[in-house]
Amino acid sequence: MRGNSRYNRAMPNNDKFDHFIDRLDGLIDRVEKLTPAGARDPDWSNAYAFRWRKHRDGGYIQAITHPHQIRLGDLQDIDRQRDELDRNTRQFLNKLPANNALLWGSRGTGKSSLVKALMNEYCDDGLRVIEVDKNDLIDLPDVVEHIQDRPERFLLFCDDLSFESDDSSYKALKAILDGSVHAPPENVLIYATSNRRHLLPEYMSENLDAHHVNGEIHHSEAVEEKISLSERFGLWLSFYPFKQEQYLGIVAHWLRSFNVPTVDSEAVRAAALQWALARGSRSGRSAYQFARDWAGRQGLT
């Protein structure tokens, strides 16, 4: 009788197996909820703009479904910089030697917009752009590992790049650029923008340690460390503040793009200059923002 009771309480083998499967399915469901959908390999053929996203101890490449649709023709008064970076990008797309590029200079002068415009110009030719945040530079080797065997051509885009004195994350960037025993992938370039030419803060006291040897200036170790980072970019492009007439020309371009009928009136000129004065900058960004504001106001009247 006691034996029969134990037998009745025991779960049959089939029931045990079904119970195990149910628990396993539940565990898989919980794990899938913890793993973002974008962690799978992106569809490289149906998107051309991506970003690296951190996820716990790792990361993944996420497609950007609505990239910024700026065009090369929208970029005014940076013809030299545009032509140089365009040429470098075409060399890269044609599997010719090309350089990593550092775009540095005044804020709002078209550095980031130029990279985005090239992305839109050459996406049909196999160009793909992956944006990597400064705080995620330590993951650059992982990003490269995801794409180094792909047939597409990749730009790793680091926007508004700068480092503080105690920030060591720039060492990962140095290694990827030209400082590792692993050869840089043939299908990857880095385009970075910054307000600083050398990416790191520079102090007067560091220059006091410079010394002369046979008439030559030898920088201090601190200065050499900072210069060594920017020197790993083979192409430097500098951007400068716009003069007043250049600024007004950019305003007129954007107003025309918003179908504003009168773009060169005294009222527009005075309002655009006042807008720039209030922001302390005659930049392309300020011109675009003013044009959006003016076009919107006209639409309400």
C-alpha positions in Angstrom: 0.0 0.0 0.0 2.8 2.3 1.0 4.6 1.4 -2.3 1.5 2.3 -4.3 1.3 5.7 -2.6 4.9 6.5 -3.5 4.1 5.4 -7.1 1.1 7.6 -7.3 3.1 10.7 -6.0 5.9 10.1 -8.5 5.7 11.9 -11.8 5.7 9.6 -14.9 8.7 9.9 -17.2 6.8 11.6 -20.0 5.4 14.2 -17.6 8.9 14.8 -16.2 10.1 15.5 -19.7 7.2 17.8 -20.6 7.7 19.7 -17.3 11.4 20.1 -18.1 10.6 21.4 -21.6 8.2 23.9 -20.2 10.7 25.2 -17.8 13.4 25.4 -20.5 11.0 27.4 -22.8 10.3 29.8 -19.9 14.0 30.3 -19.3 14.6 31.0 -23.0 11.8 33.5 -23.1 13.3 35.4 -20.1 16.8 35.4 -21.8 15.3 36.7 -25.1 13.6 39.6 -23.2 17.0 40.5 -21.8 18.6 40.5 -25.2 17.7 43.5 -27.4 16.2 42.7 -30.8 18.9 44.8 -32.5 21.7 42.5 -31.1 21.3 40.3 -34.1 23.5 41.1 -37.2 21.9 44.1 -39.0 20.6 43.9 -42.5 23.5 45.6 -44.3 21.7 45.7 -47.6 18.6 47.6 -46.4 20.3 50.3 -44.3 23.5 52.3 -44.7 23.7 54.2 -41.3 24.3 52.4 -38.1 25.3 53.0 -34.5 27.2 50.9 -32.0 25.0 50.3 -28.9 26.3 49.1 -25.5 24.5 46.2 -23.9 25.7 45.0 -20.5 29.1 43.5 -21.0 29.0 43.7 -24.8 27.5 45.6 -27.6 25.9 45.3 -31.0 25.5 47.3 -34.3 22.0 48.8 -34.7 20.6 50.1 -38.0 19.4 53.7 -38.1 16.0 53.7 -39.9 15.9 57.5 -40.6 19.3 58.9 -41.2 19.9 62.6 -41.6 19.2 63.5 -45.3 21.7 66.3 -45.8 23.3 66.5 -49.3 26.7 67.7 -50.5 24.9 70.5 -52.3 23.6 71.9 -49.0 27.1 72.5 -47.7 28.1 76.1 -48.5 31.6 77.8 -48.3 33.5 74.7 -47.4 34.4 73.7 -50.9 38.1 72.8 -50.2 37.2 70.6 -47.2 34.4 69.0 -49.1 36.5 68.3 -52.2 39.3 66.8 -50.1 37.2 64.5 -48.1 35.1 63.5 -51.1 38.3 62.5 -53.0 39.6 60.5 -50.0 36.2 58.7 -49.7 36.1 57.9 -53.4 39.6 56.4 -53.2 38.4 54.3 -50.3 35.4 53.1 -52.2 37.5 52.2 -55.2 39.8 50.1 -52.9 42.7 52.6 -53.4 44.9 53.8 -50.5 43.0 56.3 -48.4 43.5 58.0 -45.0 41.7 58.2 -41.7 40.4 61.8 -41.4 40.2 64.3 -38.6 37.9 67.3 -39.2 38.6 69.9 -36.6 37.7 73.6 -36.0 34.9 75.9 -35.0 31.5 74.6 -33.9 28.7 74.6 -36.4 30.8 74.9 -39.5 29.8 71.7 -41.3 32.2 69.0 -40.0 29.6 66.4 -39.0 27.3 67.4 -41.9 30.0 66.7 -44.4 30.4 63.2 -43.2 26.6 62.6 -43.3 26.4 64.1 -46.8 29.1 61.7 -48.0 27.2 58.9 -46.4 24.1 59.8 -48.4 26.0 60.4 -51.6 27.8 57.1 -51.7 25.4 54.7 -49.9 24.5 53.0 -53.2 28.2 52.4 -53.9 28.6 50.3 -50.8 29.5 52.9 -48.2 28.3 52.2 -44.7 28.7 54.5 -41.7 28.8 53.3 -38.1 28.6 56.0 -35.4 30.6 55.2 -32.3 30.2 57.4 -29.2 33.3 58.7 -27.5 32.4 56.7 -24.4 32.4 53.5 -26.4 35.8 53.8 -28.0 37.1 51.0 -25.8 34.8 48.8 -27.9 36.4 49.7 -31.2 38.1 46.3 -31.6 34.7 44.6 -31.1 33.1 46.9 -33.7 35.9 46.1 -36.2 35.6 42.4 -35.6 31.9 42.5 -36.6 32.7 44.1 -40.0 36.2 43.3 -41.1 35.2 40.4 -43.3 32.2 42.2 -44.9 32.3 43.2 -48.6 31.0 46.7 -47.8 33.2 49.7 -47.1 32.8 51.1 -43.6 33.4 54.5 -42.0 33.6 54.5 -38.2 32.2 58.0 -37.4 33.3 59.5 -34.1 31.5 62.9 -33.7 32.6 65.7 -31.4 35.6 63.9 -30.2 37.7 65.2 -27.4 39.3 63.8 -24.3 40.2 65.1 -20.8 43.6 64.9 -19.3 42.7 61.8 -17.1 40.8 60.1 -19.9 42.6 57.0 -21.1 39.9 55.8 -23.6 41.8 57.5 -26.4 44.4 54.7 -26.3 41.9 52.4 -27.9 41.5 54.9 -30.8 45.3 55.1 -31.1 45.6 51.4 -31.4 42.9 51.1 -34.1 44.4 54.0 -36.1 48.0 52.8 -36.2 49.3 51.3 -33.0 48.4 47.7 -32.8 50.1 44.5 -34.0 46.9 43.7 -35.7 46.8 45.4 -39.2 43.9 47.9 -39.7 41.2 46.3 -41.8 41.3 47.2 -45.4 37.5 48.0 -45.5 37.5 50.4 -42.5 38.3 54.0 -42.1 37.8 56.4 -39.2 36.4 59.9 -39.7 36.3 62.0 -36.5 35.2 65.5 -35.8 36.5 67.7 -33.0 36.8 71.3 -31.9 40.4 70.5 -30.8 43.2 70.0 -33.2 45.0 67.6 -31.0 41.8 66.1 -29.3 43.3 66.6 -25.8 43.5 69.7 -23.7 46.7 71.6 -24.0 48.2 73.7 -21.2 50.8 76.4 -21.1 52.8 74.7 -18.4 53.4 71.7 -20.8 55.2 74.0 -23.3 57.5 75.2 -20.6 59.1 71.7 -20.5 60.1 72.0 -24.2 63.9 72.3 -24.8 66.2 73.1 -27.7 68.8 70.7 -29.2 71.0 72.2 -31.9 68.4 74.8 -32.7 65.6 72.3 -32.9 62.5 72.4 -30.6 61.8 69.1 -28.7 58.4 69.0 -27.1 57.8 67.7 -23.6 56.5 64.2 -23.2 53.0 65.4 -22.4 52.8 67.4 -25.6 54.3 64.6 -27.6 51.6 62.2 -26.3 48.8 64.6 -27.4 50.3 65.2 -30.8 50.8 61.5 -31.4 47.1 60.9 -31.3 46.1 63.4 -33.9 49.1 62.5 -36.1 47.6 59.1 -36.6 45.0 60.7 -38.8 46.5 61.0 -42.3 44.1 63.7 -43.4 43.5 66.9 -41.4 40.8 69.3 -42.5 40.4 72.6 -40.6 37.1 74.5 -40.4 36.9 78.2 -39.6 34.1 80.6 -38.6 32.1 82.1 -41.5 32.4 85.8 -42.4 29.2 87.8 -42.4 28.4 87.5 -46.1 29.1 83.8 -46.1 26.7 83.4 -43.2 24.0 85.3 -45.0 24.6 83.2 -48.1 24.0 80.0 -46.1 20.8 81.6 -44.7 19.6 82.3 -48.2 20.3 78.7 -49.3 18.3 77.2 -46.5 15.4 79.7 -47.0 15.2 78.7 -50.6 15.1 75.0 -49.6 12.1 75.9 -47.3 10.4 77.6 -50.3 10.5 81.1 -48.7 9.9 83.5 -51.7 12.0 86.5 -50.5 15.4 85.5 -49.2 17.5 88.7 -49.7 15.3 91.4 -48.2 16.6 93.9 -45.6 14.2 92.4 -43.1 15.7 88.9 -43.6 19.2 90.2 -43.4 18.7 92.2 -40.2 16.8 89.3 -38.5 19.5 86.8 -39.5 22.3 89.0 -38.2 20.5 89.6 -34.9 19.9 85.8 -34.6 23.7 85.2 -35.0 24.6 88.0 -32.6 22.3 86.5 -29.9 24.1 83.2 -30.2 27.6 84.6 -30.5 28.2 82.6 -33.7 27.9 83.1 -37.5 27.9 79.4 -38.1 26.2 77.1 -40.6 24.2 75.7 -37.7 22.9 79.1 -36.7 22.0 79.9 -40.3 20.0 76.7 -40.6 18.2 77.3 -37.3 17.4 80.8 -38.3 16.0 79.7 -41.7 13.8 77.1 -40.0 12.5 79.7 -37.6 11.9 82.3 -40.3 10.2 79.9 -42.7 8.0 78.6 -39.9 7.0 82.2 -38.9 6.1 83.0 -42.5 4.0 79.9 -42.8 1.9 81.1 -39.9 1.1 84.5 -41.4 
